[in-house]
Amino acid sequence: MARAGARRHRALVAAGILVGVGGLATAGALAAWRASPPAAVAVSPAASATLRLGARAPLDFVLPRLGGGRPLRVRSLLAGHPAVVNVFASWCPACAAELGAFARAFRAADGRVRFLGVDTNDSTPGRALSLLRAAGARYPVVRDSASLAFARAYGVADLPVTFFLDARGRVVDEVLGREGTAGLERQVAALEHGRPTR
């Protein structure tokens, strides 16, 4: 079982890397990912198959809020502000394990850094909402559409993934895998003061 999960993960990462080469690879990788989410999450060097450090992050999305309410215009929330964007799903154990750290970092930032959660490739959004509530996460969280438009635009091939954006909307860092409290606090403090996050 672990071997099958590792093979699936390697295949997804390899397929994700091909996203930058052509759109067909993106569709194939995401179709495979949607059909069978990985059993385990492993850390690899690149969090995105398409975005590079210094690239402008795609912000032109209008996505439904997890739990209902008016759809969120991502650009309206993030443009002009340093931001943390965490892409996750309820079936991902590492995603659930890091939500408390994001909740604490959001409270500590006190609006100086914007936070956005993106629940993607998730057939149980109610469980995702429960996990966020249990962690005390109060930042805006949206659902990626059925087409996984957000995940595709950000080149996400595995979860969790966190993107750190400066006030000009450029990707200044990206992390694939679970974020710990200390690392996240360091990243957020760097964003607040306009310093490099690495």
GUFIVO-755353 format. One record per residue (C-alpha): chain; x, y, z. Coordinates in Angstrom, 1 decimal, decimal comma. Example, Ala and Ser with C-alpha at 12.3 -4.5 7.8 and 13.67 -1.06 7.14 Angstrom:
// residues 2
balum	c1	c2	c3
A	12,3	-4,5	7,8
A	13,7	-1,1	7,1
//
This chain:
// residues 198
balum	c1	c2	c3
A	0,0	0,0	0,0
A	2,8	2,4	0,9
A	4,7	1,4	-2,2
A	1,6	2,1	-4,4
A	1,1	5,5	-2,7
A	4,8	6,4	-3,3
A	4,5	5,3	-7,0
A	1,3	7,4	-7,3
A	3,1	10,4	-5,7
A	6,1	10,1	-8,1
A	3,8	9,8	-11,0
A	1,8	12,9	-10,0
A	4,9	14,9	-9,4
A	6,3	13,9	-12,7
A	3,0	14,7	-14,4
A	2,9	18,0	-12,6
A	6,3	19,0	-13,9
A	5,1	18,4	-17,4
A	2,4	21,1	-16,8
A	4,8	23,8	-17,8
A	5,4	22,0	-21,1
A	1,8	21,8	-22,2
A	-1,8	22,2	-21,2
A	-2,6	18,5	-22,0
A	-0,2	17,4	-19,4
A	-2,0	19,6	-16,9
A	-5,3	18,1	-17,7
A	-4,0	14,5	-17,5
A	-2,2	15,1	-14,2
A	-5,2	16,6	-12,6
A	-7,6	14,0	-13,9
A	-5,4	11,3	-12,4
A	-5,1	13,2	-9,1
A	-8,9	13,7	-8,9
A	-9,5	10,0	-9,6
A	-7,2	8,8	-6,8
A	-5,8	11,3	-4,2
A	-2,4	10,3	-2,9
A	-2,4	8,2	0,2
A	0,5	10,1	1,7
A	2,2	13,5	1,1
A	5,9	13,7	0,7
A	8,0	16,8	0,5
A	9,8	17,6	-2,8
A	11,8	20,7	-3,8
A	9,2	22,3	-6,1
A	5,8	23,2	-4,9
A	4,6	24,4	-8,3
A	5,1	22,9	-11,7
A	4,4	26,3	-13,4
A	5,1	29,2	-11,0
A	8,7	30,2	-10,3
A	10,0	32,5	-7,6
A	9,5	36,1	-8,7
A	6,5	35,2	-11,0
A	3,2	37,0	-10,6
A	0,6	34,8	-8,9
A	-2,7	34,4	-10,7
A	-5,3	36,3	-8,8
A	-8,2	36,6	-11,2
A	-10,6	34,1	-9,6
A	-14,1	34,3	-8,2
A	-14,6	31,2	-6,0
A	-17,3	30,0	-3,7
A	-16,6	30,3	0,0
A	-16,3	27,1	2,0
A	-19,4	26,9	4,1
A	-21,5	29,3	1,9
A	-21,8	33,0	1,6
A	-21,0	35,4	-1,2
A	-18,3	34,2	-3,7
A	-14,8	35,7	-3,0
A	-12,9	37,7	-5,5
A	-9,3	36,6	-4,9
A	-7,8	39,8	-6,4
A	-9,9	42,0	-4,0
A	-8,6	40,1	-1,0
A	-4,9	39,8	-1,9
A	-3,9	42,6	-4,3
A	-1,7	45,2	-2,7
A	-1,0	43,1	0,4
A	1,6	40,5	1,3
A	-0,3	37,2	1,5
A	-0,1	33,5	2,4
A	-2,1	31,1	0,2
A	-2,5	27,6	1,5
A	-3,9	24,9	-0,8
A	-5,2	21,9	1,0
A	-7,9	19,2	1,2
A	-9,7	17,3	4,0
A	-8,3	13,9	2,8
A	-4,7	15,0	3,3
A	-3,4	14,3	6,8
A	-0,5	16,8	6,5
A	-3,0	19,5	5,5
A	-5,1	18,9	8,6
A	-2,0	18,8	10,8
A	-0,8	22,3	9,8
A	-4,2	24,2	10,1
A	-3,5	25,1	13,7
A	-0,2	26,8	12,7
A	-2,0	28,8	10,0
A	-4,8	29,8	12,5
A	-2,2	31,1	15,0
A	-0,1	32,9	12,3
A	-3,3	34,6	10,9
A	-4,2	35,9	14,4
A	-0,7	37,1	15,0
A	-0,5	38,9	11,7
A	-3,6	40,9	12,7
A	-4,4	41,9	9,1
A	-0,9	43,0	8,1
A	-0,6	39,9	6,0
A	-3,6	38,4	4,2
A	-4,4	34,7	4,4
A	-6,4	32,6	2,0
A	-7,2	28,9	2,2
A	-8,1	27,0	-1,0
A	-9,9	23,6	-0,5
A	-9,2	21,7	-3,7
A	-9,9	18,3	-5,1
A	-12,1	17,6	-2,1
A	-15,3	15,6	-2,3
A	-16,0	16,2	1,4
A	-16,0	20,0	1,9
A	-18,0	19,6	5,1
A	-15,1	17,7	6,6
A	-12,7	20,5	5,5
A	-14,9	23,0	7,2
A	-15,0	20,9	10,4
A	-11,2	20,7	10,4
A	-10,8	24,4	10,0
A	-13,2	25,1	12,8
A	-11,5	22,7	15,1
A	-8,2	24,4	14,4
A	-9,7	27,9	15,1
A	-8,9	29,0	11,5
A	-10,9	32,2	10,8
A	-9,3	33,4	7,6
A	-11,2	33,3	4,3
A	-11,3	29,8	2,7
A	-12,7	29,1	-0,8
A	-13,4	26,0	-2,7
A	-11,6	25,3	-5,9
A	-14,1	24,7	-8,7
A	-14,9	21,3	-10,2
A	-12,4	22,1	-13,0
A	-9,6	22,6	-10,4
A	-9,0	26,0	-12,1
A	-7,0	27,3	-9,1
A	-4,8	24,2	-8,7
A	-4,1	24,2	-12,5
A	-3,2	27,9	-12,6
A	-0,8	27,4	-9,6
A	0,7	24,2	-10,9
A	-0,3	22,2	-7,9
A	0,6	18,5	-8,2
A	0,5	17,5	-4,5
A	-0,8	18,8	-1,1
A	-0,4	20,7	1,0
A	1,2	23,6	-0,8
A	1,7	27,1	0,5
A	2,6	30,2	-1,6
A	4,0	33,4	-0,1
A	3,2	36,5	-2,1
A	4,6	40,0	-1,7
A	2,5	43,1	-1,9
A	3,0	43,2	-5,7
A	1,6	39,7	-6,1
A	4,9	38,0	-6,8
A	5,7	34,6	-5,5
A	8,5	35,1	-3,0
A	8,5	31,5	-1,6
A	6,6	28,3	-1,9
A	6,5	25,2	0,3
A	5,3	21,7	-0,5
A	4,5	19,7	2,6
A	3,5	20,5	6,2
A	4,3	23,9	7,5
A	5,4	24,1	11,2
A	4,6	27,0	13,5
A	8,1	28,4	13,7
A	8,7	28,3	10,0
A	5,4	29,9	9,2
A	5,9	32,6	11,8
A	9,3	33,4	10,3
A	7,8	33,5	6,7
A	5,0	35,8	7,8
A	7,3	38,2	9,7
A	9,5	38,4	6,6
A	6,4	39,2	4,5
A	5,3	41,9	6,9
A	8,7	43,7	6,7
A	9,2	43,2	3,0
A	12,2	41,0	3,5
A	13,1	37,8	1,5
A	11,4	34,9	3,1
A	14,2	32,4	2,5
//
